[in-house]
Amino acid sequence: MIIDIKDNIVTITYEQSDSIGPSFRDEIKIKHKNFSFKNIILDLSPMKNVLSKHLKDFVELAIYHKQFNNKSFVVVTGPIGLKHLPDGINVVPSINEAIDMIEIEDIERDLGY
């Protein structure tokens, strides 16, 4: 996993050598404490096939991050079917769209939505 911190955004990028599933999620949860005060982009786009079960592993962390830290948590998957998306997590196809999503949510928070 590659962790890149720029301004108020932390980008966590999946690497082919990373195991996927609960062990990957748990590793991110442990490291989450170090950047819980920033917006998070989880980039899974290097994975060949992102499945809904891979996304479901992060729903609880995404909801926690949004509710208790008042920050965004966005997952980048590349192309994925809409019927495969779980509720409670923001999923976009590219890093640029993830950054746009964070900017929109920052504006909403500033306006009190």
C-alpha positions as CSV (number, residue, x, y, z in Angstrom):
1,M,0.0,0.0,0.0
2,I,1.2,3.5,-0.8
3,I,0.2,6.4,1.4
4,D,0.4,9.9,0.0
5,I,-0.5,12.9,2.1
6,K,-1.1,16.2,0.3
7,D,-2.7,19.2,2.1
8,N,-5.9,17.9,3.7
9,I,-6.2,14.6,1.6
10,V,-4.6,11.2,2.2
11,T,-4.5,8.9,-0.7
12,I,-4.1,5.2,0.1
13,T,-3.3,3.2,-3.1
14,Y,-3.7,-0.5,-3.3
15,E,-0.6,-2.4,-4.7
16,Q,-0.7,-5.8,-6.4
17,S,1.4,-7.2,-3.5
18,D,-1.3,-6.2,-1.0
19,S,-3.7,-8.8,0.2
20,I,-7.3,-7.8,-0.3
21,G,-10.1,-8.4,2.1
22,P,-10.3,-8.1,5.9
23,S,-6.5,-8.0,6.4
24,F,-6.1,-5.1,4.0
25,R,-9.0,-3.3,5.7
26,D,-7.5,-3.9,9.2
27,E,-4.1,-2.6,8.1
28,I,-5.8,0.6,7.0
29,K,-7.8,0.8,10.2
30,I,-4.6,0.7,12.2
31,K,-3.0,3.4,10.1
32,H,-6.2,5.4,10.1
33,K,-5.4,6.9,13.5
34,N,-2.5,8.8,12.0
35,F,-4.6,10.7,9.5
36,S,-8.1,10.6,10.8
37,F,-8.3,14.4,10.7
38,K,-7.9,14.4,6.9
39,N,-10.1,13.5,3.9
40,I,-9.3,10.0,2.7
41,I,-9.2,8.6,-0.9
42,L,-8.8,4.8,-1.1
43,D,-7.6,4.0,-4.6
44,L,-8.5,0.5,-5.5
45,S,-8.2,1.1,-9.2
46,P,-5.0,-0.9,-9.6
47,M,-7.0,-4.0,-8.7
48,K,-8.0,-6.0,-11.8
49,N,-11.5,-6.8,-10.6
50,V,-13.1,-4.7,-7.8
51,L,-16.0,-6.6,-6.4
52,S,-18.8,-5.3,-4.1
53,K,-17.4,-7.5,-1.3
54,H,-14.2,-5.6,-1.5
55,L,-16.1,-2.3,-1.1
56,K,-18.3,-3.7,1.8
57,D,-15.1,-4.2,3.8
58,F,-14.8,-0.4,4.0
59,V,-18.4,0.7,4.6
60,E,-18.0,0.7,8.4
61,L,-14.8,2.7,8.3
62,A,-16.2,5.2,5.8
63,I,-19.3,5.8,7.9
64,Y,-17.2,6.2,11.1
65,H,-14.8,8.6,9.3
66,K,-17.6,10.8,8.1
67,Q,-19.6,10.8,11.3
68,F,-16.9,11.1,13.9
69,N,-14.2,13.0,12.1
70,N,-16.4,15.1,9.8
71,K,-14.3,14.3,6.8
72,S,-14.8,12.6,3.5
73,F,-13.9,9.0,2.6
74,V,-14.0,8.2,-1.1
75,V,-13.1,4.9,-2.9
76,V,-11.7,5.0,-6.4
77,T,-12.5,1.7,-8.3
78,G,-12.2,2.4,-12.0
79,P,-15.2,1.2,-14.0
80,I,-17.7,-0.7,-11.9
81,G,-21.4,-1.5,-12.3
82,L,-23.8,0.6,-10.2
83,K,-25.7,-2.5,-9.0
84,H,-22.5,-3.6,-7.2
85,L,-22.2,-0.5,-5.0
86,P,-23.0,-0.9,-1.3
87,D,-24.8,1.9,0.6
88,G,-22.9,4.2,3.0
89,I,-19.8,4.7,0.9
90,N,-18.8,7.1,-1.9
91,V,-17.4,5.3,-4.9
92,V,-16.1,7.1,-8.0
93,P,-14.2,5.9,-11.1
94,S,-11.1,8.2,-11.0
95,I,-8.9,10.2,-8.6
96,N,-10.0,13.5,-10.2
97,E,-13.6,12.7,-9.4
98,A,-12.6,11.7,-5.8
99,I,-11.0,15.1,-5.4
100,D,-14.1,16.8,-6.8
101,M,-16.3,14.8,-4.4
102,I,-14.2,15.9,-1.4
103,E,-14.4,19.5,-2.5
104,I,-18.2,19.3,-2.8
105,E,-18.5,17.7,0.6
106,D,-16.1,20.3,2.1
107,I,-18.4,23.0,0.7
108,E,-21.5,21.3,2.1
109,R,-19.9,21.0,5.6
110,D,-18.9,24.7,5.4
111,L,-22.5,25.6,4.6
112,G,-23.9,23.4,7.4
113,Y,-25.5,20.6,5.3
